[in-house]
Amino acid sequence: MYKSFAEVKSALSSGESVLGIVEAYLKEIHAQEDLNAFLEVFEESVRKNAQIVDEKRKNGTAGKLAGMVIGLKDNFCYAGHKVSASSKILEGFESLYTGTAVQRLLDEDAVIIGRLNCDEFAMGSSNENSAFGPVLNPLDKTKVPGGSSGGSAAAVAAGLCTVALGSDTGGSIRQPASFTGTYGLKPSYGRISRYGLIAYASSFDQIGPFTNTLEDSALLLEIMSGADEFDSTCSSKPVEKYTEFVQPAKLKIAVIKESFDVEGIDKEVIQKMEEIIDQLKKDGHEVEKVSFPYLEFMVPAYYVLTTAEASSNLSRFDGVHFGYRSKDAQGVEQTYKKSRSEGFGPEVKRRIMAGTFVLSHGYYDAYYTKGQKVRRVLRNKTDEILSTFDIILLPTTPATAFGLNDVKDPIQMYLQDIFTVHSNLTGNPSISLPLGTHSNGLPFGIQVMANHFEEKKMFNFSSYLESCVK
């Protein structure tokens, strides 16, 4: 099976067609249906688009991504195709337009094979919150693939598509990447347009890819990045050549001291971090453990702010304008109440209620305003570290993938994001690299974080780290 775009290009140069590559993926998707990664396979449109790309290849007009087969997390808008955010509330809804990030990939002749399962409205760390059942981890089907972009991670790890898109609000790309042994990239906030992404928390959400190689991550970022008139939060900073990896000079690397003392962190994750630090020092880099005394405040601040934004963003799903409407409802008030109560799952309802509470009169200053102040403190401290150091290095997850139904307490589930929420709160770019393998046979990721819009430096360091650690 084609695990990378390099393998796809090699097959194409050996005489294979894009349609032939698509057929191979379709066969694999049907063979691994039990993973529940895909909610819908676009068999008709993907075959048709593959034939169009084959024609373009014949007449020499094909784009940079000809032959790349992409899966979309089920919160990306793709014109003429259904999108549901893995929720009953968007039952039967078909997108009227294509989002910017997706359109930029289509413009380079990538083909889209289907929509991938995720935690409902991207709320979760295990992909057990989908209205359409949990996704299984292809490396061990008794384990979760992580969340919320679990379907995307599972599809890439299982070879069901070349790459997949996910969204990352507090670790929803990097945490599943860690659990499935794939590369998960969360770019700087504003690097990729969010136009056409169903919002969870608008000031946190960022689009990014899942891949099996670092080169594919860099290529996708290069193509999807850049200014967009449809998203005012999207940066107009020039897009660098991320795909041209350069061996970094001697760097100053910060390691968050408190990340080693987190309750529940696996000894083998700490051991791998120590091994990497030793290797970096041997290679002449300066590595220092720095104090980030706010680690314990990050998850609470994150959940106060994101639930507040979710409460506002999800108010549009009301049973009136589009999507699911309760059949038992009579009158306006009942239509709202019953449609939302029946349409949303328990985790989404929990977060909407928490968000409504923190925004309510009498609690706004105590929670929401304070959360924003904490966010500013976190940003300032991170900026201070990165004014002295080139890179921050930390684990992606405290441990390897946990079992299905193992984590029942919502608070314990929220703590799965302890190392990933940092770069969403501060807007920094970060990537999870599949550098660790536990004695239990499962992978875990190591996270590289850089200064705002320094993805180029992050990729250069990641490429070097991969070559010296593996």
C-alpha positions as CSV (number, residue, x, y, z in Angstrom):
1,M,0.0,0.0,0.0
2,Y,1.2,3.6,-0.8
3,K,2.3,5.0,2.6
4,S,3.7,8.3,1.2
5,F,3.5,10.6,-1.7
6,A,7.0,9.5,-2.8
7,E,5.7,6.0,-3.2
8,V,2.7,7.3,-5.2
9,K,5.0,9.2,-7.5
10,S,7.2,6.2,-7.9
11,A,4.2,4.1,-8.9
12,L,3.0,6.7,-11.4
13,S,6.4,6.9,-13.0
14,S,6.4,3.1,-13.3
15,G,3.2,3.3,-15.4
16,E,0.4,3.1,-12.7
17,S,-2.5,5.5,-13.1
18,V,-4.1,7.8,-10.5
19,L,-7.3,5.7,-11.0
20,G,-5.3,2.6,-10.3
21,I,-3.9,4.1,-7.1
22,V,-7.5,5.2,-6.0
23,E,-8.8,1.6,-6.6
24,A,-6.0,0.2,-4.5
25,Y,-7.0,2.5,-1.6
26,L,-10.7,1.7,-2.0
27,K,-10.0,-2.0,-1.8
28,E,-8.0,-1.4,1.4
29,I,-10.7,0.8,2.9
30,H,-13.3,-2.0,2.4
31,A,-10.8,-4.6,3.8
32,Q,-10.4,-2.6,7.0
33,E,-14.0,-1.4,7.5
34,D,-14.0,-2.6,11.1
35,L,-11.7,0.3,12.0
36,N,-14.7,2.6,11.5
37,A,-12.3,5.3,10.2
38,F,-14.4,6.4,7.2
39,L,-18.0,7.7,7.7
40,E,-18.4,8.0,3.9
41,V,-16.2,7.0,0.9
42,F,-16.7,9.3,-2.1
43,E,-16.4,6.4,-4.5
44,E,-18.1,8.1,-7.5
45,S,-16.5,11.5,-7.3
46,V,-13.0,10.2,-6.4
47,R,-13.0,7.9,-9.5
48,K,-14.2,10.7,-11.7
49,N,-11.6,13.1,-10.4
50,A,-8.8,10.5,-10.7
51,Q,-9.7,10.1,-14.4
52,I,-9.5,13.9,-14.8
53,V,-6.1,14.0,-13.2
54,D,-4.9,11.1,-15.4
55,E,-5.9,13.2,-18.4
56,K,-4.0,16.1,-17.1
57,R,-0.9,13.9,-16.6
58,K,-1.2,12.8,-20.2
59,N,-1.2,16.4,-21.5
60,G,1.4,17.7,-19.1
61,T,-0.8,20.1,-17.1
62,A,-1.1,18.1,-13.8
63,G,-0.4,19.9,-10.5
64,K,2.1,19.2,-7.8
65,L,-0.1,16.8,-5.9
66,A,-1.3,14.6,-8.9
67,G,-1.9,11.1,-7.5
68,M,-2.1,12.2,-3.8
69,V,-5.2,10.7,-2.2
70,I,-6.6,12.6,0.8
71,G,-9.1,11.8,3.5
72,L,-10.9,14.7,5.2
73,K,-11.9,14.9,8.8
74,D,-15.7,15.2,8.9
75,N,-15.6,18.9,9.8
76,F,-14.2,20.1,6.4
77,C,-16.5,21.6,3.8
78,Y,-16.2,20.1,0.3
79,A,-18.9,21.3,-2.2
80,G,-21.5,18.7,-3.1
81,H,-20.5,16.3,-0.3
82,K,-22.0,15.7,3.1
83,V,-20.3,17.0,6.3
84,S,-21.6,16.3,9.8
85,A,-18.8,16.9,12.3
86,S,-19.7,13.3,13.4
87,S,-22.9,14.6,14.9
88,K,-26.6,13.8,14.5
89,I,-27.4,17.5,14.6
90,L,-26.0,17.9,11.0
91,E,-27.9,14.9,9.7
92,G,-28.2,15.0,5.9
93,F,-26.4,18.3,5.5
94,E,-24.5,18.8,2.3
95,S,-21.8,21.5,1.9
96,L,-22.5,24.3,-0.6
97,Y,-18.9,25.3,-0.9
98,T,-15.3,24.1,-0.5
99,G,-13.0,25.5,2.2
100,T,-9.8,27.3,1.3
101,A,-7.3,24.6,2.6
102,V,-9.2,21.9,0.7
103,Q,-9.5,24.0,-2.5
104,R,-5.8,24.7,-2.5
105,L,-5.1,20.9,-2.5
106,L,-7.7,20.3,-5.2
107,D,-6.1,23.0,-7.3
108,E,-2.8,21.0,-7.3
109,D,-4.8,17.9,-8.4
110,A,-5.0,16.0,-5.2
111,V,-8.1,13.7,-5.0
112,I,-10.4,13.4,-2.0
113,I,-11.5,9.9,-1.1
114,G,-13.9,10.4,1.7
115,R,-14.8,11.9,5.1
116,L,-13.3,10.5,8.3
117,N,-14.8,9.8,11.7
118,C,-13.9,12.2,14.6
119,D,-15.1,13.1,18.0
120,E,-18.4,15.0,17.7
121,F,-17.6,18.6,16.8
122,A,-13.9,17.8,17.5
123,M,-14.6,17.5,21.2
124,G,-12.7,14.6,22.7
125,S,-9.3,12.9,23.1
126,S,-10.2,9.3,22.1
127,N,-12.6,9.3,19.2
128,E,-15.2,7.6,21.4
129,N,-17.6,10.7,21.2
130,S,-18.7,10.3,17.6
131,A,-22.4,9.8,17.0
132,F,-21.3,7.0,14.6
133,G,-19.3,4.9,17.0
134,P,-15.6,4.8,18.0
135,V,-12.6,4.5,15.7
136,L,-10.2,1.6,16.5
137,N,-6.5,2.0,16.5
138,P,-5.1,0.0,13.5
139,L,-2.0,-0.9,15.5
140,D,-4.0,-2.5,18.3
141,K,-7.8,-2.7,17.8
142,T,-8.4,-2.8,21.6
143,K,-7.0,0.7,21.9
144,V,-8.2,4.2,20.9
145,P,-6.6,6.1,18.1
146,G,-6.7,9.3,20.0
147,G,-8.9,12.3,19.3
148,S,-10.5,14.3,18.1
149,S,-9.1,13.5,14.6
150,G,-8.9,9.7,15.3
151,G,-10.3,8.7,11.9
152,S,-7.7,10.8,10.1
153,A,-4.9,9.3,12.2
154,A,-6.2,5.7,11.8
155,A,-6.6,6.1,8.0
156,V,-3.1,7.3,7.5
157,A,-1.6,4.7,9.9
158,A,-3.6,1.9,8.2
159,G,-2.7,3.0,4.6
160,L,-6.3,3.9,3.6
161,C,-5.2,7.2,2.0
162,T,-1.9,8.9,1.3
163,V,-2.5,11.7,3.8
164,A,-5.4,13.1,5.8
165,L,-6.5,16.5,7.1
166,G,-7.4,17.1,10.7
167,S,-8.1,20.1,12.9
168,D,-6.2,20.8,16.2
169,T,-7.9,22.8,18.9
170,G,-6.0,21.5,21.9
171,G,-4.0,18.5,20.5
172,S,-6.5,16.9,18.2
173,I,-3.9,16.3,15.5
174,R,-0.8,15.7,17.6
175,Q,-2.3,13.4,20.2
176,P,-3.8,10.9,17.7
177,A,-0.5,11.1,15.7
178,S,1.4,10.1,18.9
179,F,-1.0,7.1,19.5
180,T,-0.8,5.9,15.8
181,G,2.9,6.4,15.0
182,T,2.2,9.1,12.4
183,Y,3.3,12.7,11.9
184,G,0.9,15.3,13.2
185,L,1.4,19.0,12.4
186,K,-0.3,22.0,14.1
187,P,0.9,25.1,12.3
188,S,1.0,28.6,13.8
189,Y,-2.4,30.1,14.4
190,G,-3.3,31.9,11.2
191,R,-0.9,30.1,9.0
192,I,-3.7,28.2,7.2
193,S,-7.1,29.6,6.5
194,R,-10.0,28.2,8.6
195,Y,-12.6,29.1,6.0
196,G,-14.6,26.0,5.4
197,L,-13.7,24.3,8.8
198,I,-16.7,23.8,11.1
199,A,-15.6,25.8,14.2
200,Y,-15.2,24.4,17.7
201,A,-13.2,27.2,19.3
202,S,-12.3,29.9,16.7
203,S,-9.3,31.4,18.5
204,F,-7.7,27.9,19.0
205,D,-8.6,25.8,15.9
206,Q,-6.0,25.2,13.3
207,I,-5.9,22.9,10.3
208,G,-3.0,20.5,9.8
209,P,-2.1,17.2,8.1
210,F,-1.5,13.6,9.2
211,T,1.3,11.9,7.2
212,N,3.7,9.0,7.2
213,T,6.7,11.2,6.3
214,L,8.0,14.6,7.4
215,E,8.4,15.5,3.7
216,D,4.6,15.1,3.1
217,S,3.8,17.3,6.1
218,A,6.1,20.1,4.8
219,L,4.6,19.8,1.3
220,L,1.0,20.1,2.4
221,L,1.8,23.0,4.7
222,E,3.5,24.8,1.8
223,I,0.4,24.4,-0.4
224,M,-2.3,25.1,2.2
225,S,-0.6,28.2,3.8
226,G,-1.0,31.8,2.9
227,A,-3.4,34.8,3.1
228,D,-7.1,34.3,2.4
229,E,-9.7,37.0,1.9
230,F,-12.4,34.7,3.5
231,D,-10.6,34.5,6.8
232,S,-9.5,37.7,8.5
233,T,-7.5,35.8,11.1
234,C,-5.3,34.3,8.4
235,S,-1.8,35.7,8.2
236,S,-0.4,37.4,5.1
237,K,3.2,36.5,6.0
238,P,5.1,35.0,3.1
239,V,5.1,31.2,2.9
240,E,8.6,29.7,3.0
241,K,9.9,26.6,1.2
242,Y,9.2,24.2,4.0
243,T,10.1,21.2,1.9
244,E,13.7,22.3,1.5
245,F,15.2,20.9,4.7
246,V,18.5,22.5,5.8
247,Q,20.8,20.9,8.4
248,P,20.5,23.3,11.4
249,A,23.5,24.9,13.0
250,K,24.1,24.4,16.7
251,L,20.9,25.3,18.4
252,K,19.7,26.2,21.9
253,I,16.9,23.8,22.9
254,A,14.6,24.3,25.9
255,V,13.0,21.3,27.6
256,I,10.1,22.0,30.0
257,K,11.4,20.8,33.4
258,E,7.9,20.3,34.8
259,S,6.9,18.0,31.9
260,F,9.0,15.2,33.6
261,D,7.0,15.5,36.8
262,V,3.4,15.3,35.4
263,E,1.3,12.7,37.3
264,G,0.8,9.6,35.2
265,I,3.6,10.2,32.8
266,D,5.1,6.9,31.6
267,K,8.7,6.1,32.6
268,E,9.5,5.1,29.1
269,V,8.4,8.5,27.7
270,I,10.8,10.2,30.2
271,Q,13.5,7.7,29.3
272,K,13.1,8.5,25.6
273,M,13.2,12.3,26.3
274,E,16.5,11.8,28.3
275,E,18.0,9.8,25.5
276,I,17.2,12.5,23.0
277,I,18.6,15.2,25.3
278,D,21.9,13.2,25.6
279,Q,22.1,12.8,21.8
280,L,21.5,16.5,21.2
281,K,24.2,17.4,23.7
282,K,26.6,14.9,22.0
283,D,26.0,16.6,18.7
284,G,27.0,19.9,20.2
285,H,23.6,21.5,20.8
286,E,22.9,23.4,24.0
287,V,20.0,21.8,25.8
288,E,18.6,23.3,29.0
289,K,15.7,22.3,31.3
290,V,13.7,25.4,31.8
291,S,10.9,26.1,34.3
292,F,7.4,26.6,33.0
293,P,5.6,26.9,36.3
294,Y,2.1,27.2,34.7
295,L,1.7,23.6,33.4
296,E,-1.1,22.8,35.9
297,F,-3.1,25.9,34.8
298,M,-3.0,25.2,31.1
299,V,-5.8,22.5,30.9
300,P,-8.2,24.4,33.1
301,A,-7.6,27.7,31.2
302,Y,-8.0,25.8,27.9
303,Y,-11.4,24.3,28.9
304,V,-12.8,27.5,30.2
305,L,-12.0,29.4,27.0
306,T,-12.8,26.7,24.5
307,T,-16.1,25.8,26.0
308,A,-17.0,29.5,26.0
309,E,-16.2,29.8,22.3
310,A,-18.0,26.5,21.6
311,S,-21.2,27.7,23.4
312,S,-21.2,30.7,21.0
313,N,-20.2,28.8,17.9
314,L,-22.6,25.9,18.3
315,S,-25.7,28.1,18.9
316,R,-26.3,28.1,15.1
317,F,-27.2,24.4,15.2
318,D,-30.7,25.0,16.4
319,G,-33.0,22.6,14.5
320,V,-34.4,25.5,12.5
321,H,-32.0,26.5,9.8
322,F,-30.5,23.2,8.7
323,G,-29.7,19.7,9.9
324,Y,-31.6,17.6,12.5
325,R,-35.0,18.7,13.7
326,S,-36.9,16.8,16.4
327,K,-40.1,15.1,15.1
328,D,-41.8,15.5,18.5
329,A,-41.3,19.3,18.8
330,Q,-44.3,21.6,18.9
331,G,-43.7,25.3,18.8
332,V,-40.6,27.4,18.6
333,E,-39.2,26.8,22.1
334,Q,-39.7,23.1,22.0
335,T,-38.1,22.9,18.5
336,Y,-34.9,24.4,19.9
337,K,-34.9,22.4,23.1
338,K,-35.7,19.0,21.7
339,S,-33.7,19.3,18.5
340,R,-30.5,20.3,20.4
341,S,-31.1,17.8,23.2
342,E,-31.6,14.9,20.8
343,G,-29.1,16.1,18.2
344,F,-26.0,16.7,20.3
345,G,-24.2,14.0,22.2
346,P,-23.3,14.1,25.9
347,E,-19.8,15.5,25.6
348,V,-20.9,18.3,23.3
349,K,-23.8,19.2,25.7
350,R,-21.4,19.1,28.6
351,R,-19.1,21.6,26.9
352,I,-21.9,23.9,25.7
353,M,-23.3,24.0,29.3
354,A,-19.9,24.7,30.8
355,G,-19.3,27.4,28.2
356,T,-22.6,29.0,28.8
357,F,-22.0,29.0,32.5
358,V,-18.5,30.7,32.3
359,L,-20.0,33.4,30.0
360,S,-23.0,34.0,32.2
361,H,-23.6,37.2,34.3
362,G,-21.8,36.9,37.6
363,Y,-19.3,34.3,36.5
364,Y,-17.9,36.0,33.3
365,D,-15.1,37.8,35.2
366,A,-14.4,34.9,37.6
367,Y,-13.9,32.4,34.7
368,Y,-13.7,33.8,31.2
369,T,-11.8,37.0,31.9
370,K,-9.4,35.2,34.2
371,G,-8.9,32.5,31.6
372,Q,-7.9,35.2,29.1
373,K,-5.5,36.7,31.6
374,V,-3.9,33.2,32.1
375,R,-3.7,32.8,28.4
376,R,-1.7,36.1,28.2
377,V,0.7,35.0,30.9
378,L,1.3,31.7,29.1
379,R,1.9,33.5,25.8
380,N,4.4,35.9,27.5
381,K,6.3,33.1,29.2
382,T,6.5,31.1,26.0
383,D,7.7,34.1,24.0
384,E,10.3,34.7,26.8
385,I,11.6,31.2,26.4
386,L,11.7,31.3,22.6
387,S,13.5,34.7,22.7
388,T,16.5,32.8,24.2
389,F,16.0,29.3,22.7
390,D,15.4,28.1,19.2
391,I,13.1,25.2,20.0
392,I,11.0,23.8,22.8
393,L,11.1,20.0,23.1
394,L,8.5,18.1,25.1
395,P,6.5,14.8,25.0
396,T,3.3,14.8,22.9
397,T,1.4,12.5,25.3
398,P,2.0,11.2,28.8
399,A,1.7,7.6,27.7
400,T,0.8,5.3,24.7
401,A,-2.8,4.7,23.5
402,F,-5.2,3.6,26.2
403,G,-7.9,1.0,25.9
404,L,-11.4,1.6,24.6
405,N,-13.7,2.6,27.4
406,D,-10.7,2.8,29.8
407,V,-11.0,6.5,30.7
408,K,-14.5,7.2,32.0
409,D,-13.9,10.3,34.0
410,P,-14.2,13.5,31.8
411,I,-11.5,15.2,33.9
412,Q,-9.0,12.3,33.3
413,M,-9.8,12.5,29.6
414,Y,-9.1,16.2,29.6
415,L,-5.7,15.6,31.2
416,Q,-4.7,13.6,28.1
417,D,-4.1,17.0,26.5
418,I,-1.6,18.2,29.2
419,F,1.3,18.6,26.7
420,T,-0.6,19.6,23.6
421,V,-2.9,22.5,24.7
422,H,0.2,24.7,25.3
423,S,0.7,25.6,21.6
424,N,-3.0,26.2,21.0
425,L,-3.2,28.6,23.9
426,T,-0.2,30.5,22.7
427,G,-0.6,30.1,18.9
428,N,2.8,28.5,18.3
429,P,3.5,25.9,15.7
430,S,4.3,22.4,16.9
431,I,4.7,18.9,15.4
432,S,4.5,15.4,16.9
433,L,7.2,13.1,15.5
434,P,6.8,9.3,15.9
435,L,10.2,8.8,17.6
436,G,9.3,6.5,20.5
437,T,8.3,2.9,20.7
438,H,7.2,1.5,24.1
439,S,8.0,-2.0,25.4
440,N,4.3,-2.7,25.0
441,G,4.9,-2.3,21.2
442,L,2.9,0.9,20.8
443,P,4.3,4.2,19.5
444,F,4.5,7.6,21.2
445,G,5.4,11.0,19.8
446,I,7.9,13.6,20.7
447,Q,6.8,17.2,20.2
448,V,8.8,20.0,18.7
449,M,7.6,23.6,19.2
450,A,8.9,26.8,17.6
451,N,8.3,30.5,17.6
452,H,5.3,32.0,15.7
453,F,5.6,31.4,12.0
454,E,9.0,29.6,12.3
455,E,7.7,26.4,10.8
456,K,10.8,26.3,8.5
457,K,13.1,26.1,11.6
458,M,10.8,23.5,13.1
459,F,11.0,21.3,10.0
460,N,14.8,21.7,9.7
461,F,15.2,20.6,13.3
462,S,12.6,17.8,13.0
463,S,14.4,16.4,10.0
464,Y,17.7,16.4,11.8
465,L,16.2,14.9,15.0
466,E,14.6,12.1,13.0
467,S,18.0,11.2,11.4
468,C,19.9,11.2,14.7
469,V,17.3,9.5,16.9
470,K,16.1,6.7,14.7
